[in-house]
Amino acid sequence: MQNIKVLFVEDSLTMRRVIKNSLKNIGFTDIIEAENGEDALKKIENTKIDLVLTDWNMPEMNGEQLVLRLRSMDMYKSTPILMITTRGLRDDVLNAIKIGVNGYLVKPFDAATLKKKLSKCIDLN
């Protein structure tokens, strides 16, 4: 996955390790990690991101707020976003789609499931 710059946003250090390892196993090499939405926005201030993975429940700025901010920016109007969360209720999924995510993944998950969800958001070949 060269030339695909990935941002993933997760407040749990353990989950960040799991996601980072899964992304590397899938083949992503250009990865930026952040611990909440505000941290993410600071880290991508002068960088174009090609794919965003974000948790929903985080301090400072949650995933929903981050998605809304990204979608309000011209540079990120159509960037693929995958929401990764423990919130698996139908209303949560529908709300996430309504605010502009391209995919939704409920924790816990394995690398194969992550790859399958990502392949629906971007071309992994």
C-alpha positions as CSV (number, residue, x, y, z in Angstrom):
1,M,0.0,0.0,0.0
2,Q,2.7,2.4,-0.9
3,N,1.6,6.0,-1.5
4,I,-1.4,5.6,0.7
5,K,-1.1,7.8,3.8
6,V,-3.2,6.5,6.7
7,L,-4.4,8.3,9.8
8,F,-5.8,6.3,12.6
9,V,-7.3,7.8,15.7
10,E,-7.7,5.8,18.9
11,D,-7.4,6.7,22.5
12,S,-6.5,3.3,23.8
13,L,-2.7,2.6,23.5
14,T,-3.4,-1.2,23.3
15,M,-5.9,-0.8,20.5
16,R,-3.5,1.6,18.7
17,R,-0.9,-1.2,18.8
18,V,-3.4,-3.7,17.4
19,I,-4.6,-1.4,14.6
20,K,-1.1,-0.4,13.7
21,N,0.1,-4.0,13.5
22,S,-3.0,-5.0,11.5
23,L,-2.4,-2.1,9.0
24,K,1.2,-3.1,8.6
25,N,0.2,-6.8,8.0
26,I,-2.2,-5.6,5.3
27,G,0.7,-3.7,3.7
28,F,0.3,-0.1,4.8
29,T,3.6,1.6,5.6
30,D,2.8,5.4,5.8
31,I,0.8,5.5,9.1
32,I,0.1,8.4,11.4
33,E,-1.5,7.7,14.7
34,A,-3.3,10.0,17.0
35,E,-5.0,9.6,20.4
36,N,-8.1,11.8,19.8
37,G,-9.7,14.1,17.2
38,E,-7.8,17.2,18.2
39,D,-4.5,15.4,18.2
40,A,-5.4,14.0,14.7
41,L,-6.2,17.5,13.3
42,K,-2.9,18.9,14.6
43,K,-0.9,16.0,13.1
44,I,-2.4,16.3,9.7
45,E,-2.4,20.1,9.5
46,N,0.0,20.3,6.6
47,T,-0.4,16.7,5.3
48,K,-2.9,15.2,2.9
49,I,-4.3,11.9,4.3
50,D,-5.7,9.3,1.9
51,L,-7.5,7.1,4.5
52,V,-8.8,7.7,8.0
53,L,-9.7,5.1,10.6
54,T,-11.2,6.5,13.8
55,D,-12.6,5.3,17.0
56,W,-16.0,6.8,18.1
57,N,-15.5,7.3,21.9
58,M,-12.5,9.4,22.7
59,P,-11.8,12.4,25.0
60,E,-11.1,15.9,23.7
61,M,-12.8,15.4,20.3
62,N,-14.6,12.2,19.6
63,G,-14.8,10.3,16.3
64,E,-18.2,11.8,15.3
65,Q,-16.9,15.3,15.8
66,L,-13.7,14.5,13.9
67,V,-15.6,13.1,10.9
68,L,-17.8,16.2,10.8
69,R,-14.7,18.5,10.9
70,L,-13.0,16.5,8.2
71,R,-16.1,16.4,6.0
72,S,-16.4,20.2,6.3
73,M,-12.9,20.6,4.9
74,D,-12.5,20.7,1.1
75,M,-9.4,18.5,1.2
76,Y,-11.3,15.7,3.1
77,K,-14.8,15.8,1.6
78,S,-14.3,12.5,-0.2
79,T,-11.5,10.9,1.8
80,P,-12.5,7.3,2.8
81,I,-13.2,7.1,6.6
82,L,-13.7,3.9,8.5
83,M,-15.3,4.2,12.0
84,I,-13.9,1.6,14.4
85,T,-15.9,1.3,17.6
86,T,-17.5,-0.8,20.3
87,R,-20.9,0.8,19.4
88,G,-22.7,-1.8,17.3
89,L,-26.3,-0.6,17.5
90,R,-28.2,-0.1,14.3
91,D,-28.8,3.6,15.2
92,D,-25.1,4.2,15.7
93,V,-24.2,2.7,12.3
94,L,-26.9,4.7,10.6
95,N,-25.8,7.9,12.3
96,A,-22.2,7.2,11.3
97,I,-23.2,6.8,7.7
98,K,-25.3,9.9,7.9
99,I,-22.3,12.0,9.0
100,G,-20.2,10.7,6.2
101,V,-18.2,7.5,7.1
102,N,-17.6,5.0,4.3
103,G,-17.4,1.9,6.5
104,Y,-18.1,0.8,10.1
105,L,-16.2,-1.9,12.1
106,V,-17.2,-3.1,15.5
107,K,-14.5,-4.0,18.0
108,P,-13.1,-6.6,18.6
109,F,-11.9,-7.5,15.1
110,D,-9.1,-9.3,13.4
111,A,-6.7,-8.2,10.6
112,A,-8.8,-10.2,8.0
113,T,-12.0,-8.4,9.0
114,L,-10.2,-5.0,8.9
115,K,-8.8,-5.7,5.4
116,K,-12.3,-6.7,4.2
117,K,-13.8,-3.5,5.5
118,L,-11.0,-1.4,4.1
119,S,-11.3,-3.0,0.7
120,K,-14.9,-1.7,0.6
121,C,-13.5,1.9,1.2
122,I,-10.4,1.8,-1.1
123,D,-8.7,-0.3,-3.7
124,L,-6.2,-2.6,-1.9
125,N,-4.5,-4.0,-5.0
